[in-house]
Amino acid sequence: MVMKILVATEKPFSKQATDGIAAIAREGGFECVLLEKYASVDELKAAVADADALIVRSDKVTAEVIDAAPRLKIVVRAGAGYDNLDLTACTARGIVAMNTPGQNSNAVAELAISMMIFMARNQFTPGTGHEISGKRLGIHAYGNVGRIVARYGRALGMEVMAYDPFISDAAVFAQDGVRMASSVAELYENSDYLSLHIPATAETKGSINYDLLISMPKGATLVNTARKEVIDEAGLAKAMAERTDLQYITDIAPDTAAELAEKFGKRFFATPKKMGAETAEANVNAGLAAARQIVAFFKEGITRFQVNR
Ligand code: NAD
């Protein structure tokens, strides 16, 4: 029987990406089925019923979806963050869960830099703004996106410092012309622009709190292209109320977006819909990588990007 790869996307890939995914599947001897813009979890459950592999974007793969997929062996999140996959449910069923790291990093990094300039220039409205050149840029988490933001920041004349709890060797940063902060506190205290790149995990959720935000220098801007869950929204609102110079721009609208917009006006901005990875290039890169990873898994047992070990 031909194995089936289901591509389930509430927010579809581009046609170029789905054509590429289908071609990779076909060459590998797989059938490729698309479920796009589905309206209910029941539609997704019906579609996964005979799928051996699943590719998703930000779609939620819950225990309920896994239960409805008796043949499923592998789920690939075409993207970096995989907090939409229920890893416990995957592991319990022996299903390999993967992401496609690095494929959309440039798109997200370009957005982060553009957000800094947007806020420095009064959200492109009249008035005297600032230049980001010469300012201090803090990078919180030095992964695929953080490293590119650091490089672009340096190219724009910013002084760059970074912190990542899993990198203790200053040489990793020094080779990019970046200073290593010895703690999260040191990073926030010394960043005019703080670009967030931490994943949403049990430890990071709500971790960007009042104490960190209030410690930032005068006129500082927090730029979030990571996840809304990492922000302690009450702490953010309190810090912004006390410090009328702080600014927050995010690619992931907070639960309290309306309230923040009303209270803080142009010191706050949220993109209407998450758009960090929404470039034609990232769309194709991540989709094709997901398809290649599935073929390599079934043909050669390659699990390099498995996230539920
Ligand atoms: P990555 O996996 O390459 O890097 C993540 C970094 O976070 C790693 O260097 C890791 O050491 C560090 N880290 C892990 N746990 C941490 C912790 N507890 N505290 C601080 N740092 C920690 O990921 P990436 O590709 O750089 O993406 C970063 C995040 O950006 C993703 O997790 C995702 O949530 C988000 N993202 C958003 C968009 C978007 O559309 N806005 C697109 C891609 C990624």
Residues whose N, C-alpha, C, O or C-beta is under 5 A from the ligand:
A	BS01	NAD	A80 G81 G102 V108 A141 Y142 G143 N144 V145 G146 D164 P165 F166 H197 I198 P199 A200 E203 T204 T225 A226 R227 D251 K274 M275 G276 A277
